[in-house]
């Protein structure tokens, strides 16, 4: 089968690799579309330290069930997506549906021992496969994973209708966080984003936007929110955005760090301790949140219509990675088509 292979950091190729075979309890999907995630780009450049040369990445995907292993009762030909967080299935977090806390979890697309979704076929446990409505636009299936990341971030903040929410970063995860805050009926939502195209996309989602290059983010956001944010979601993850998050968040407010631009940050400890602000980490999602997001996407909400920037064939995959790694300013999601 054809796959996008990380030959070396900064170089992706289209190669022929062995197609995986489903074992007992597993499903093989014929992949239709897989999205290029910011974490894939960090893996491509080697910046994250979480990918290795020779690996087939990819975790934001949609396909068709092509074959199943023993003990699996899923319909061949059904459209489906994959929750890429694979827990052991027996530990306490896995039994609770919080596989992201499993000490030995594997993430499809990160685990180098597993051929992931930048390929014509991928195998996953049946428990991680979510069947989708056949009439739904197939591109929406590739949006479920990043939308679940944003939903989890907003849930980690315990967002309620009483909250004023600021999202730092208007890329795909920031967009997902803003959509999630609206799903949770937050009173007001503002997104801070320097790129004009991304600001326009976020405005199309029905949220207010500010340009961080036009003045202090805290002041601009407070003007639109009617006061400091009670919840700030940092979908970038740099020392600068963390500082903006703390400055923009009310005393006793919650700051969620979901962006992963850098492995280390400098933080104003006094802004956390003396302001009694909570700093909360967010990574992936629970299995319930992923399934809930898949159901929400299956209803084809209007917010999804403008989230995909472009779809390219697998042959253009290497060029897309090189382009996005050099200048990640596209407004929406870039998807790679495999079949």
N, C-alpha and C positions, 0 to 999 in steps of 0.2 A: 504494500500500500504506500501511497505518497504521504510524506509528513514534512513539516517544517522542523529542521534539526538545528539546534544551537551548536554549530561546528566549533566555534571558539567565541570568547567574549567579543561582541561587536560584529559578528558574522553569522548570518542565518542562511541555510541552504534548503532547497527542496530535494529530498532524498527518498529512495525506496527503502523501507524498513519492514520487518516482519509484522504482520497483522496479529494482534492478540486474540487468544481463544478464550471464550468464557468458561470458567469452571463451575462447579456446583454453587448455586446461589448467586451467580453473576449474570450480567446482561452485557451484550455487545451492541453498541450504537453505531450506526453509520452516520458520521458527523455531517451536518449541513453547514453550520456557521459556528465560528468561535471568535470571541472578542479579544482584542489586544488590551490587556490590563496594564496599568502603570507598574504593577509589581513584575509583570513579564518584561517590561522595558528595563527595570532595575536589574532583573536577572540577565537580560541580553547584554547590558553594559558591564556586568560583574559587580555593580555597586552594592547590591544587597547581600552578597555572599550566600544566597539561598538557592542558587541554581548552579549547574555544572556543565561544562562543554560535553557535547554528545547527547544532551537531554532533549526530549520532546515535551515542551511546556503546553500550557493552555488549560483554562478551568472555567471560562465563561462560555457555555456551549449549549447548542441545541442539535438534536439529531433524530433519527428514526430507529426504533428497536429492530435490529436485524437478526439477532439470534439470542437464545437464552441457554443457560446451563441447567443442570438438573435441579428440580425443586423450585423453579421460578414460574410463576403464573402471571406473566405479562404478555399482552398481545403483540405479536410480530406486526410491524408496520406502524405502530403507534408513535406519534411525536412525543419526544421526552427531553428533559434536561437532567443534569447530574448535580447533586450536592457533592462538591469535591472533598468535603471533610469526612474522612473515613476513620472512625474510632475502632477500638478493639471490640466493642459490643458487649463487654461483660463488666467493665468497671462501673463504679457508682455514677460518674458523670455521663457515661454512655447510656446507662439505664434511665437516667433523668432526661435524656435528650439534649444534653449539653456536651456533645462530642468534642467541641473546641477545647474543653478542659481535660480531655483524655491525655494521659502522660505519654502514650505511645501512638497517638493519632498519626495518620499520614494524610497529606493533602494532595489530591490529584492535580498535577501541574507544577507542584513543588517537589514532590518525591522523585528523585532521579532514577529510581529503580522501576518506575512505571511509565509506560508510554501514555501520554495524556492527549489532550483534545485538539492540538494543532496537527491532526492526522485524520485520515479518512475513516478510521475506526478506533474506538476506545472501549475498554472493558471497565465496568464498575460493579460494586455490589448492588444487588437488586434493591436493597433498602435505601440506597442513595439515589435511585432513579425515580423521577417524578414525571408521570404521564401528563401531557398537556392537551388542551382542546385542539382538535385537528384543524378547525377553521381559523384559529388564531394566526396572525402573521408570524412566520417562523422566526423572523429577526427578534421578535419580542422574547422568545425563549432564551436567547443569548444575553438578554438584559437582566434576567432573574437574579443571577449571582451577584452582580454589583449592586442591584437594588436591595438585595437582602443584607449586604454589608451596611448600606446606609440606614436601613430599617433597624438593624441591630444597634448601630451607634445611637440613633435617636431613642431606642428603648433603653439602652444603658444609661441614658441621661434621665430616665423616668419622665419623659416629656408628656405634659398634660395640656389641656386647653387653656390653662392659666399662664403658660410659659411664653416668653418672648425669646425667639431662637435666632441666633446668629450662626451662619455657616461660613467658615473660612475656606475658600477655594471653590471655584465653580466648575471644576472638571467632573468627570463621570461619577466619582464617589461623592463629591460635594452636591452634585445634582441629585443623587440618590438620597443623601441626607436631607436635603430640602424637601424632596417629595415625601420622605418619611415623616418629617415634622408636620407637613400638611395632612398626611394620612392620620396622624395622631391628634389632629385638630388644634395645633398650637395657635395661640392668639395672633402672633405676627411672625413672619420669617423673612430674614434678610440674608443675602449672600454677598460676601466680599470677594471680588475677582478682578485681577488687573487686565485680563484679555477681553476685548470688546465683544468678540464673537461668543464667548462663553457667557458674558453678562447678558447678551441678547437672548441666548437660549434659556437662561435662568428666568429672565423676565417673562418668556413664553410659558414658563411653568406656573406663573401667577405669583411670584415672590418679588420683593424689592431687591435692588442690587446697589452696591457701592463700589467705587474704584479705589483701592487702597493707595494708589499713587496720587489721589486728589486731596489727601489729608488724612489725619489720624482716623483709623478704622473705628475706634471706640466712640469718637464723637459723631462720625457719620452714621454709625449704626444706631446710636442712642436717639438721634434725631428722628429716624424712621420708625424705631421700635417704641418710642415714647418713654425711653429710659434705658438703663443698662440691660443687656441680655441676661435672662435668668439661666439660659442654657446656651453654651457656645460649643459648636462641633468643629474641631480643627481637622479638615480633610486634606491638609497639606503636610504638616508635620515637620516644620523647621523651627529653629530657635526664634526667628522673627515672628512667625505666625503664633507660636505658643505665647510669646509676649503680648501680641495683640489680643489673643483669647483671654488672658488673665486681666488685661486692662479693660476689656469690653464687658466683662462679666460682673454682675452685681455681687455685693457681699453675700456670702452664703450660697452663691450660685454654683452651677456644675459645668465643668469643662471636660469634653470628651475628646480624646486623642485617637483618631482613626487613621489619619494620614501617616505615611511611612517614608517621607522624603529622606530622612536621615536616621541612622541608628542611635545617635546621641543628641541630646538637646541641652541648652543652658536655660534654666528656669529661675524666675524670681521667687525664691522660697518664701519671702515675706508676703508676697501677694497671695500665696496659697494659705500660709499659716495665720497671718493676722486678719486676712479677709475671710477666713474659714471657707474658702472655695474648695470644692472637691475636684480633683484631677482623676479622670476615669479612663482606663484603657478600653479599646474596642477592637476586636479582631474576629473576622468572619461572622458567625451567627449560630443560633441554635437550630436543630433540625426542624423545630416547630416554626421558627421565624422564616426559614427557607421555604417550607411548604406553604405557609401563609402568604408569603410574597408571590409564590408561583400561582396560587389561586387568584390573588389580586391581579396579577399580570394577565391571567387567562380571561379575565373579564374585559380586557382591552381598554383600560382607562385612557382618556385622551392625553394625559401627560406623556405617554410613551411615544407619541407620533413624531416628535422632533429630536429624539435622543440619539439616533444613528446618523453619523456623519457620512459614512460611505461603506460600501461592501466591495471587496476586491477578491479576485480569484487567488488560489494558493500560489500560483506562479509569481504573483506580485507581493507575496508575503515578505520575502527578504528585504525588498526595497521599502516596504511600509515600515518595517522595524527600524531600518536605518534612518528613514525620514523622521519618524516619531521620536527616536532617541536623540536626534540632533535638534529638534524643534517641536516640542510637545505643546502645540498651540491650537490643535483642532478643537472645535467646540464640543463635538459629540463623540460617540463611540465608533471605532473602526472595527469592522468585522471581516474575517477571512472566510471565504466560501470554499468548501471542500467537495461538495457534490450537489 
